[in-house]
Amino acid sequence: MMGHAGMAATVVRYLRSVGAPSTAGPVEALPRPELRAVRDDERAPVDAAEFRRVLGTFPTGVTVVTAPPSAPDEGPAGFACQSFSSLSLDPPLIAFMVARTSTTWPRIARAGVFCVNVLGAEQGELCRAFAVSGADKFAGVTHEPSPVSGSPRIDGAAAWIDCAVHTVHTGGDHLIVVGRVTALGTHADEPRPLLFHRGRFARLGD
C-alpha cells in the first residue's frame, strides 16, 4: 500500500504533468451553509440494529485512549476506542470518536493531552477492561508515561501515539476529537494488532 509520502509525491508529479501552476491565486471562500435542526420526519428510515450490523462488516483496529490525571485526587483516565484513524500528514493529525455520554472523555478534555495505544493481538482482555465504565481500569496494567504528554503508554501495545487535543467537532451522538501528534512509536517486538469485526475480536492471518 502506498504511504502518505508516496501519495503526496504522486499528486505532485500529476499536477506537474498536466501543467498545473506552481502557485495559486487567491481562492474565493464558499458561502457558509445554512444550518438548521433536522426534523423527525426528515430522518432516514435506518434501523439502529441494521446500521450496526452493516457497519460491523468493516474490520478495524482497537485502541485504548489514555490521559494523565487532570486533578490531584484523580488517577489516569482511559477508555477502549474502536473509532480511530489517521487524519493528516502535514501537520500530523489523528482523530478518534467518543460518545457524548462518555464519563471518561471530560477527564481527557481537562487534561488536554492523550495517548492512543494501538492494542496487540493478545490484549483482548485488556480492551474489555477498559470498555467497562466505573471500574479501576488501570488495575494490574503495566504502563509508563509517554514522552511528551505523560499519558499512560501501555506495555505490550503494538504502537503508541502521543497527542495534544487540537480540535473537537460534533457528530450526532458522538464527538470527533482531532489530536496533534507530538511523539509516536511502535513496540520493539512489533506484535500483530488486535482487530474487531462483526462484534468480536479477530487477528491478522499470515
N, C-alpha and C positions, 0 to 999 in steps of 0.2 A: 504494500500500500504506500502511496506517495505521501511523504511527510509534509508538514506546513511549509518548510523552506522550499522543498521541491515544487509544491503547488504554486508558491509565490513566484519562483523563477520561471515556471511555465507561463504564468499570466503575463509577466514582463516581456518574455520573448514573443508571445502572441500579439501584444499591443504594438510592439515594435514592427512586427511583420505586416500589420495592417495599416501602418503609418499613423498610429495614434500620436498626437502631440505630446512632447515630453513635459510640458507644463500646461495646466488647465486654467482657464479664465474663471472669473467669479461665477459661482453657482447660485442661482436664484432659489431661495427657500420655498418649499411647497407650502400651500396653505394648511393651517392646522386643522385636523379633522374635528367635526362636531361630535362631542361626547355626550351620551345620554344613557340612562339606565335601560336595561333590556327587560321588556315586559314578559310576564309568564307565557302569554300566547305567542311570543316570538321565539321561544326556546325550541331548539331542535329536539325532536322526539327520540332521544337516545337513552336507552335503559342503562342504568348505572352498572348493573352486573354484566351486561353485554360489553359495555365500554371497557371494564376491567379485563374481561376475557380476551377481547381482541387485542388490546394494548399489551396484554401479558405474553403475546407471541413474540414480542420484541425482547430479545435477551439483553441484559445489562450487567455491568459490573456492580459491586456492592461496596459501599464506603461507610466509614464512621467519621462524622464531623465532630471535632473536639475543640474546646476553648479553655483557656486558663480561668481560674476563679475571677469573678467580676466583683466580688465583695469579700471583706475579711472573714466573714462567717460561712463562706461557701467553699465547696470543693470545685474541681474542674467540671465542665459540662461536656456532654456528648450525646449523640443520637445516631442511629443507623439511617443511612440515606442511600436510596437506590437511584434517585433522580439527580445525577451529577454528569457534567460534561465539560470539555474544554470549550473555550469561547473565542479567545483572541490570542494571536502570537505577538502582536506589537500594538499596544502593550500586552504583556502576558496576563490574561484573564481567564478565570474559570467560573462556572456557575453551578449552583445547586438549588433545588426546590424544596421548600419545607411548608408543611401545613400551617395555616394561620392559627390553628388550635394548639400547636406545639408549646409545651411548657419549657422546653429547653432553648428554643430559639431566642426568647427575650434575654436569657443569660449570655448567649453568644453575641447578641447585638450589643449588650452593655460592654462586653469585653472589647468589641471592635475588631477582633482578630480571631482566626481559627486555623485548624489544620485538617486537611482531608486525608484520611488514612484509607488507602485502597486495600481491601482485605484480600488475604491469600486464601487458597482453596481449602485450607484446613481450619479456617476461622469462622465456620458457620455458627457454632455455639456462641462465640463472642458476639457475633452480629445479633443473635436472638436476645442476648443480654442487654444490648444497647437499644433494642427495639421496645423494651419494657419501660413503661412510664412509672416514675416514682421510686424506683429501686436504686441502690448504690451500684451504679453501672461499672464503676472502676474497681470494685472489689475483686481482688485476685488478678487484675490485669496489669501486666508489666508494661511500663511506659517511661519515657523520658521527655524533657522539654524540647520542643522544636527550636531550631537555632535563632529565629528572629522573634516570633510571637510568644514563645514559651508554651504554646498549646501542647497537650499530650500527643506524643508521637508513639503509637502503639507498636510494641515489639512484635516482629513477625509479619507486619503488613507488607504487601508487595511493593507499595510505593507510598510516599507522603508528599503533600503539597502544602506549604506554609503560606498563609494569606492574610491580608487585611481586608476588611469589608469595604468594597468600592461603591456599590450602589445596591438598592433594594427596590424591586418593582412588584406591583400587584399582578396576580394571575389567577383570577377566580378564587377558589378556596385555598390557594397556596400563595406563597411569596417566592419571588425569583431573586435569589441572592447572588450578586456578582462579586467575586473576590479578586483582588490584585495579588499575583503571586510574588512572594518575597524570597522564597527558597523552596527547593524541592529535591527529591532523590528517590532511589529505589533500594530495596533490601539487597544486601550483598549476595544472598543465595538465589535471588530472582525467582521466588515461588510463583506458581501459576495463580491467576486471580480467581476469586470466588465469583460465580455468576448466579444470576437469578432469572428464571424462565418458567412461565406458566405456574407461578405461585410457589415455586420450590427452588432450592439451591441446585446448582449444576456446576460442572467443571469442564475445562477445555480438554479435548482429546489431543492426541499427538499431532 
